[in-house]
Amino acid sequence: MTDSFSRVALYLQDKHPLREAIAYVQYAEARGFEAVWQAESRLVRDAIVPMAAFAATTHRIKVGSGVINNWTRNAALIAATFSTLDDLAPHRILCGLGVWWEPLASKVGVQRRKPMQATRETVEVVRRLLAMEKVTFKGEFVQVEDIEIDIVHGDRAPKNVPIYIGATGMKMMELTGEIADGVLLNYLVSPAYNQEAMAHLQIGAERGGRTVDALDRPQLIVCSLDENREQALDNARKLVTQYLGQQPHIMKASGVSQDLLDEISRVLTWPAEEHQIREAMKLVPDEVVQLITASGTPDECRAKVQEYIAAGCTCPVLYPLGDDVKAMIDAFANP
């Protein structure tokens, strides 16, 4: 393994039963992975329960939310939740926040109005509560009065829980550079996207009186690894197709041609039926799969991840799509 992979992390969604996921996290920890990030995007798996399970069954690896949204849990509950997780695994918890996506948000009654302002207010209040301050805050979205993390029995020291923003658009990237401890860069984007993201993170960082180098920049990267190259590409194609057709924030950032995106969106609805996904997959060529994922043989996957690192990612957060998760972990593990 090269020095470039001295930092590497695991990303889990809902493909594996939770007890299997725990075993993969334990294996990743044993193989030198720095962190595991648990998704909470679709209505399928809450992030907090798996995070607690991972934290309780490991000893060193960091555990992050990748990411929870700032609408369905208020700032006070977010702070209390991450204070509780820190109690379970002190100094190992990472708080990843995002603003969710359409059409899911509106389908559950959430109006994503002024997401930048809502994020700014949430981050400020969560950070102050985790610092064990007594907080009164009268914002447009967050209104709290004279509250604190009310620990009566236990450690009342400030909680060491860094706050990451799952930014995709460039305005949110600037806000992240200004106020967050880190950015969790999205997946299904090309390395060229990172170059634009770095420029906007720098703009925000300068507003916050620092440089972009002060900001941690882990990045979700779809990794479909198989000695059988065609199998690896086909494993990735399904996910690529679903996200390009259904999640506009990723679609816009992907670097994929608008003509292809329009073709896919005409075939896919949300939620998509299996036959729709299969039909839309026929539209996605190998070159698009490899543009926005690390897919193919182990050597191809490692080379692609190096491209993201060269473009500004500080820690690849690998989302395993192949059936052999341990093989992917081994391919990037510390010796």
C-alpha positions as CSV (number, residue, x, y, z in Angstrom):
1,M,0.0,0.0,0.0
2,T,1.3,3.5,-0.8
3,D,1.5,6.4,1.5
4,S,-1.4,8.0,-0.4
5,F,-3.7,5.5,1.3
6,S,-2.5,6.2,4.8
7,R,-6.0,7.4,5.5
8,V,-8.9,5.3,4.3
9,A,-12.5,4.7,5.5
10,L,-15.5,2.5,4.9
11,Y,-19.0,3.6,3.9
12,L,-22.0,1.5,4.5
13,Q,-25.6,1.9,3.4
14,D,-28.2,-0.9,3.7
15,K,-27.0,-3.6,1.4
16,H,-25.9,-5.9,4.3
17,P,-27.8,-7.0,7.3
18,L,-26.7,-5.0,10.3
19,R,-24.9,-7.9,12.0
20,E,-22.9,-8.5,8.8
21,A,-22.1,-4.8,8.7
22,I,-20.8,-4.9,12.3
23,A,-18.4,-7.7,11.2
24,Y,-17.2,-5.7,8.2
25,V,-16.5,-2.7,10.4
26,Q,-14.5,-4.8,12.9
27,Y,-12.5,-6.2,9.9
28,A,-11.9,-2.7,8.6
29,E,-10.6,-1.7,12.0
30,A,-8.3,-4.6,12.2
31,R,-7.0,-3.7,8.7
32,G,-6.2,-0.2,9.7
33,F,-9.2,1.7,8.3
34,E,-9.6,5.1,10.0
35,A,-13.4,5.4,10.1
36,V,-16.7,4.1,9.1
37,W,-19.5,6.4,7.8
38,Q,-23.1,5.1,7.9
39,A,-25.6,6.4,5.4
40,E,-29.0,7.8,6.1
41,S,-30.5,8.9,2.8
42,R,-33.4,6.9,1.5
43,L,-36.2,5.7,3.9
44,V,-34.4,2.4,4.6
45,R,-31.9,2.6,7.4
46,D,-31.5,5.1,10.2
47,A,-27.9,6.1,10.8
48,I,-27.9,6.3,14.6
49,V,-28.7,2.7,15.4
50,P,-25.9,1.3,13.3
51,M,-23.5,3.9,14.5
52,A,-24.2,2.8,18.1
53,A,-23.7,-0.8,17.1
54,F,-20.4,0.0,15.4
55,A,-19.2,2.1,18.3
56,A,-20.0,-0.5,20.9
57,T,-18.3,-3.4,19.1
58,T,-15.0,-1.7,18.1
59,H,-12.2,0.0,20.0
60,R,-10.3,2.5,17.7
61,I,-12.2,3.2,14.5
62,K,-14.1,6.5,14.2
63,V,-17.8,6.3,13.5
64,G,-19.6,9.0,11.5
65,S,-23.1,9.8,10.1
66,G,-22.9,10.1,6.4
67,V,-25.2,12.1,6.6
68,I,-28.2,12.8,8.7
69,N,-30.4,15.7,7.7
70,N,-31.1,18.9,9.7
71,W,-34.9,18.9,9.2
72,T,-36.3,15.7,10.9
73,R,-34.2,16.0,14.0
74,N,-33.9,19.4,15.6
75,A,-30.6,20.9,16.7
76,A,-31.1,20.0,20.4
77,L,-31.9,16.4,19.6
78,I,-28.9,16.2,17.3
79,A,-26.6,17.5,20.0
80,A,-28.0,15.1,22.6
81,T,-27.7,12.2,20.2
82,F,-24.1,12.8,19.4
83,S,-23.3,13.5,23.1
84,T,-24.7,10.0,23.8
85,L,-22.7,8.4,21.1
86,D,-19.6,10.1,22.4
87,D,-20.3,8.6,25.8
88,L,-20.3,5.2,24.1
89,A,-17.1,5.9,22.1
90,P,-15.3,9.0,23.4
91,H,-13.4,11.0,20.7
92,R,-14.4,8.6,18.0
93,I,-17.7,10.1,16.8
94,L,-18.1,12.3,13.7
95,C,-21.3,14.3,13.1
96,G,-22.1,14.5,9.4
97,L,-25.1,16.8,8.5
98,G,-26.8,17.4,5.2
99,V,-29.9,19.1,3.9
100,W,-31.5,16.0,2.3
101,W,-32.9,15.8,-1.2
102,E,-36.0,15.9,-3.3
103,P,-38.4,14.4,-4.0
104,L,-38.0,12.5,-0.7
105,A,-38.1,15.6,1.6
106,S,-41.4,16.9,0.3
107,K,-42.9,13.4,0.3
108,V,-42.6,13.3,4.1
109,G,-43.7,16.9,4.6
110,V,-40.4,18.7,4.8
111,Q,-40.0,22.0,3.0
112,R,-36.3,22.6,2.3
113,R,-36.6,26.4,2.5
114,K,-33.4,28.4,2.7
115,P,-31.2,25.3,3.3
116,M,-28.0,27.4,3.7
117,Q,-29.5,29.4,6.6
118,A,-31.0,26.4,8.2
119,T,-27.6,24.6,8.0
120,R,-25.7,27.6,9.5
121,E,-28.1,27.8,12.4
122,T,-28.1,24.1,13.1
123,V,-24.3,23.8,13.0
124,E,-23.9,26.8,15.4
125,V,-26.4,25.5,18.0
126,V,-25.2,21.8,17.8
127,R,-21.6,22.9,18.2
128,R,-22.3,25.2,21.2
129,L,-24.4,22.5,22.9
130,L,-21.6,19.9,22.4
131,A,-19.2,22.4,23.9
132,M,-21.5,22.1,27.0
133,E,-22.6,25.7,26.8
134,K,-26.0,26.9,28.0
135,V,-27.6,28.1,24.8
136,T,-30.3,30.7,23.8
137,F,-30.6,31.1,20.1
138,K,-33.3,32.9,18.1
139,G,-32.9,32.1,14.5
140,E,-35.2,31.7,11.6
141,F,-35.1,27.9,11.8
142,V,-33.6,27.1,15.2
143,Q,-35.1,28.7,18.3
144,V,-34.0,27.4,21.7
145,E,-34.0,29.1,25.0
146,D,-31.7,28.4,28.0
147,I,-30.9,24.8,27.1
148,E,-27.9,22.6,27.6
149,I,-26.8,19.0,27.5
150,D,-28.1,18.3,31.0
151,I,-25.6,15.7,32.2
152,V,-26.2,15.2,35.9
153,H,-24.2,12.1,36.5
154,G,-21.2,11.8,34.3
155,D,-18.5,13.8,32.4
156,R,-19.5,17.4,31.7
157,A,-16.4,18.2,29.7
158,P,-16.9,19.5,26.2
159,K,-17.5,16.8,23.6
160,N,-14.9,16.3,20.9
161,V,-17.3,15.7,18.0
162,P,-16.2,17.3,14.8
163,I,-19.1,18.5,12.5
164,Y,-18.9,17.7,8.8
165,I,-21.3,19.0,6.2
166,G,-22.3,16.8,3.3
167,A,-22.1,19.5,0.7
168,T,-22.7,19.0,-3.0
169,G,-23.6,22.4,-4.5
170,M,-21.0,25.1,-4.6
171,K,-22.9,27.6,-2.4
172,M,-23.1,24.9,0.3
173,M,-19.4,24.2,-0.3
174,E,-18.6,27.8,0.5
175,L,-20.6,27.7,3.7
176,T,-18.9,24.5,4.7
177,G,-15.5,26.1,4.2
178,E,-16.6,28.9,6.4
179,I,-18.2,27.1,9.4
180,A,-17.6,23.3,9.4
181,D,-14.7,21.2,10.8
182,G,-14.8,19.1,7.6
183,V,-16.7,18.4,4.4
184,L,-18.0,15.0,3.4
185,L,-17.6,15.2,-0.3
186,N,-20.3,13.3,-2.3
187,Y,-19.9,10.3,-4.5
188,L,-20.9,9.7,-8.1
189,V,-18.9,12.7,-9.2
190,S,-15.8,12.9,-11.3
191,P,-12.4,14.0,-9.9
192,A,-12.8,17.1,-12.0
193,Y,-15.7,18.0,-9.8
194,N,-13.3,18.1,-6.8
195,Q,-11.3,20.8,-8.4
196,E,-14.3,23.1,-8.5
197,A,-15.3,22.1,-5.0
198,M,-11.8,22.9,-3.6
199,A,-12.0,26.4,-5.1
200,H,-15.4,27.1,-3.4
201,L,-14.2,25.6,-0.1
202,Q,-11.3,28.0,-0.2
203,I,-13.7,30.9,-0.8
204,G,-15.6,29.9,2.3
205,A,-12.5,29.1,4.3
206,E,-11.2,32.6,3.7
207,R,-14.5,34.1,5.0
208,G,-13.9,32.0,8.1
209,G,-10.3,33.3,8.5
210,R,-8.5,30.1,7.5
211,T,-7.4,28.1,4.4
212,V,-8.9,25.1,2.9
213,D,-6.0,23.0,4.3
214,A,-7.5,23.5,7.7
215,L,-10.6,21.6,6.6
216,D,-10.8,17.8,6.6
217,R,-12.1,16.5,3.2
218,P,-13.1,12.9,3.3
219,Q,-15.0,11.7,0.2
220,L,-17.5,9.0,-0.5
221,I,-16.3,6.9,-3.4
222,V,-18.3,4.0,-4.9
223,C,-15.8,1.1,-5.2
224,S,-16.9,-1.9,-7.2
225,L,-13.9,-4.2,-7.1
226,D,-13.7,-7.6,-8.8
227,E,-11.0,-9.5,-10.6
228,N,-13.7,-10.0,-13.2
229,R,-13.8,-6.5,-14.7
230,E,-17.1,-6.8,-16.4
231,Q,-18.7,-8.0,-13.2
232,A,-17.3,-5.1,-11.3
233,L,-18.7,-2.6,-13.9
234,D,-22.1,-4.2,-13.9
235,N,-22.3,-4.1,-10.1
236,A,-21.7,-0.4,-10.2
237,R,-24.0,0.4,-13.1
238,K,-27.2,-0.3,-11.2
239,L,-26.3,2.2,-8.5
240,V,-25.0,4.8,-11.0
241,T,-28.3,4.5,-12.9
242,Q,-30.5,4.9,-9.8
243,Y,-28.7,8.0,-8.5
244,L,-28.3,9.8,-11.9
245,G,-32.0,9.3,-12.5
246,Q,-33.4,10.0,-9.0
247,Q,-31.2,12.4,-7.0
248,P,-30.9,15.7,-8.8
249,H,-28.2,17.2,-6.5
250,I,-25.9,14.4,-7.5
251,M,-27.1,14.4,-11.1
252,K,-26.1,18.0,-11.6
253,A,-22.7,17.5,-10.1
254,S,-21.8,14.2,-11.8
255,G,-20.3,15.6,-15.0
256,V,-22.4,13.3,-17.0
257,S,-23.9,14.7,-20.2
258,Q,-27.4,16.3,-19.8
259,D,-28.7,14.3,-22.7
260,L,-27.9,11.0,-21.0
261,L,-29.4,12.4,-17.7
262,D,-32.6,13.3,-19.5
263,E,-32.8,9.9,-21.1
264,I,-32.4,8.1,-17.7
265,S,-34.9,10.4,-15.9
266,R,-37.5,9.6,-18.5
267,V,-37.3,5.9,-17.7
268,L,-36.9,6.1,-13.9
269,T,-39.5,7.3,-11.3
270,W,-39.1,7.4,-7.6
271,P,-39.4,5.0,-6.0
272,A,-38.3,3.0,-9.0
273,E,-39.4,-0.5,-9.8
274,E,-36.8,-3.1,-10.7
275,H,-37.8,-3.3,-14.3
276,Q,-37.4,0.4,-14.7
277,I,-33.9,0.3,-13.2
278,R,-33.0,-2.6,-15.5
279,E,-34.2,-0.7,-18.6
280,A,-32.4,2.5,-17.6
281,M,-29.1,0.6,-17.0
282,K,-28.9,-0.2,-20.7
283,L,-28.4,3.6,-21.3
284,V,-25.3,3.9,-19.1
285,P,-22.1,3.0,-20.9
286,D,-18.9,1.7,-19.2
287,E,-17.2,5.0,-19.6
288,V,-19.8,6.8,-17.5
289,V,-19.5,4.1,-14.8
290,Q,-15.8,4.6,-14.6
291,L,-16.0,8.4,-14.8
292,I,-17.8,8.7,-11.5
293,T,-16.9,5.5,-9.6
294,A,-13.8,3.4,-8.8
295,S,-14.8,0.3,-10.7
296,G,-12.9,-2.6,-12.2
297,T,-10.0,-4.7,-11.1
298,P,-8.2,-3.9,-7.8
299,D,-5.5,-2.0,-9.7
300,E,-8.1,0.0,-11.6
301,C,-9.9,0.9,-8.4
302,R,-6.8,1.9,-6.6
303,A,-5.7,4.1,-9.5
304,K,-9.1,5.8,-9.6
305,V,-9.1,6.5,-5.9
306,Q,-5.7,8.1,-6.4
307,E,-7.3,10.6,-8.8
308,Y,-9.7,11.7,-6.2
309,I,-6.9,12.2,-3.7
310,A,-4.9,14.2,-6.2
311,A,-7.9,16.4,-6.7
312,G,-8.3,17.3,-3.0
313,C,-9.8,14.3,-1.1
314,T,-8.0,13.8,2.2
315,C,-9.5,10.4,3.1
316,P,-11.3,8.1,0.6
317,V,-14.5,6.7,2.1
318,L,-15.1,3.6,0.1
319,Y,-18.6,2.2,-0.6
320,P,-18.2,-1.5,-1.5
321,L,-20.5,-2.7,-4.2
322,G,-18.9,-6.1,-4.9
323,D,-20.0,-9.2,-3.1
324,D,-16.6,-9.6,-1.4
325,V,-16.4,-6.7,0.9
326,K,-13.3,-8.0,2.7
327,A,-11.5,-8.2,-0.7
328,M,-12.1,-4.5,-1.1
329,I,-10.9,-3.7,2.4
330,D,-7.8,-5.8,1.8
331,A,-7.1,-3.9,-1.4
332,F,-6.8,-0.6,0.4
333,A,-5.7,-1.8,3.9
334,N,-2.6,-0.7,5.8
335,P,0.0,-3.5,5.7
